[in-house]
Amino acid sequence: MIRADREHTILKIRPFWLGKSIRLAVIWLISCTRYAQTQYQQHTIRGYIKKAENGENLIRATIYSKDNLIGRTTHVYGLYSLTLPSANHNVLICHLGHQDSIVSLNLEKDRQLRMDLNLAGQQLKGFVISS
C-alpha cells in the first residue's frame, strides 16, 4: 500500500507471509486451549450433609478430597459445593461427634451427593460436678 502526503511519501509493504502466520498462530492457540480444557476438566460435587438419626442439616461439616488436598465446609443449611479435577477421588466427610465417612467417586460430570452421618461412640446422658 502506498500513501502519499504533500510533505513526504510513506511506503508500507506488508510481507506476504504475515497473514498466514497469524492465522496459523490463532489456530494453534485455539487447539491448545481445547486440548487443555479436555485434559483438565473440573466437575463439581454438590449436596447436603445431614444427621442420619433425624435428617437435620449438619452445619460446618467438612467434605475433603484426600487426593487433591481440597476441602469445603457446609453452610447454615448443610449445603456444600466442591470442585475437583476429572478423575477418581477419595472424599472424606466428617463432623465433630459423628463417624467419618469415606466415599470413592469417579468424577466424569457434575454430581449431587447427599451424605448422612451417624453419631460416633457413646454420648453421655449426664454428669455431676462436685467440689
LINZI-V116797 format. One record per residue. RES is the residue in three letters. PSI is psi in whole degrees, -180 to 180 (NA if undefined). OMEGA is omega as a letter, one per 20 degrees, with the letter a starting at -180 (* if undefined). NEAR is the number of other ideal C-beta (glycine too) atoms within 12 Angstrom. Layout:
# LINZI-V116797
RES,PSI,OMEGA,NEAR ; RES,PSI,OMEGA,NEAR
This chain:
# LINZI-V116797
MET,135,r,9 ; ILE,132,r,10 ; ARG,129,a,11 ; ALA,131,r,11 ; ASP,172,r,9 ; ARG,-39,a,6 ; GLU,-39,a,6 ; HIS,167,a,8 ; THR,130,r,11 ; ILE,129,r,11 ; LEU,114,r,11 ; LYS,118,r,10 ; ILE,124,r,10 ; ARG,127,r,13 ; PRO,143,a,10 ; PHE,-28,a,8 ; TRP,-11,a,10 ; LEU,-44,a,12 ; GLY,-42,a,12 ; LYS,-40,a,13 ; SER,-34,r,14 ; ILE,-43,r,14 ; ARG,-43,r,13 ; LEU,-39,r,14 ; ALA,-42,r,14 ; VAL,-44,r,14 ; ILE,-42,r,14 ; TRP,-44,r,14 ; LEU,-42,r,14 ; ILE,-44,a,14 ; SER,-36,r,14 ; CYS,-43,a,14 ; THR,-37,r,14 ; ARG,-40,r,14 ; TYR,-44,a,13 ; ALA,-38,r,13 ; GLN,-39,a,13 ; THR,-30,a,13 ; GLN,-33,a,13 ; TYR,43,r,15 ; GLN,145,r,19 ; GLN,147,r,23 ; HIS,157,a,24 ; THR,134,r,23 ; ILE,128,r,36 ; ARG,154,r,23 ; GLY,-167,a,29 ; TYR,148,r,28 ; ILE,123,a,41 ; LYS,164,r,28 ; LYS,134,a,25 ; ALA,-30,a,20 ; GLU,-43,a,15 ; ASN,0,r,12 ; GLY,9,r,15 ; GLU,147,r,20 ; ASN,140,r,24 ; LEU,114,r,37 ; ILE,136,r,20 ; ARG,26,r,22 ; ALA,156,a,38 ; THR,136,r,27 ; ILE,128,a,42 ; TYR,130,r,29 ; SER,115,a,30 ; LYS,-29,a,22 ; ASP,-38,a,20 ; ASN,-4,a,23 ; LEU,42,r,12 ; ILE,135,r,22 ; GLY,163,r,25 ; ARG,163,r,26 ; THR,156,r,22 ; THR,153,r,32 ; HIS,-165,a,18 ; VAL,-31,a,13 ; TYR,9,r,16 ; GLY,10,a,28 ; LEU,141,r,26 ; TYR,164,r,36 ; SER,123,a,24 ; LEU,122,a,36 ; THR,127,a,23 ; LEU,158,r,35 ; PRO,156,r,23 ; SER,111,a,23 ; ALA,-175,r,20 ; ASN,137,a,17 ; HIS,145,r,31 ; ASN,115,a,22 ; VAL,128,r,35 ; LEU,130,r,29 ; ILE,126,a,38 ; CYS,158,r,27 ; HIS,143,a,32 ; LEU,128,r,16 ; GLY,2,a,19 ; HIS,158,r,26 ; GLN,136,r,21 ; ASP,152,r,23 ; SER,135,r,27 ; ILE,128,a,19 ; VAL,134,r,28 ; SER,126,a,16 ; LEU,141,r,32 ; ASN,104,a,18 ; LEU,107,r,27 ; GLU,-10,r,15 ; LYS,170,r,14 ; ASP,143,a,19 ; ARG,153,r,22 ; GLN,134,a,17 ; LEU,114,r,28 ; ARG,131,a,26 ; MET,137,r,37 ; ASP,124,a,26 ; LEU,137,r,34 ; ASN,154,r,20 ; LEU,146,a,18 ; ALA,138,r,16 ; GLY,-156,a,10 ; GLN,145,r,7 ; GLN,147,r,11 ; LEU,137,r,8 ; LYS,-24,r,6 ; GLY,169,r,6 ; PHE,160,a,7 ; VAL,133,r,7 ; ILE,125,r,5 ; SER,154,r,4 ; SER,NA,*,3
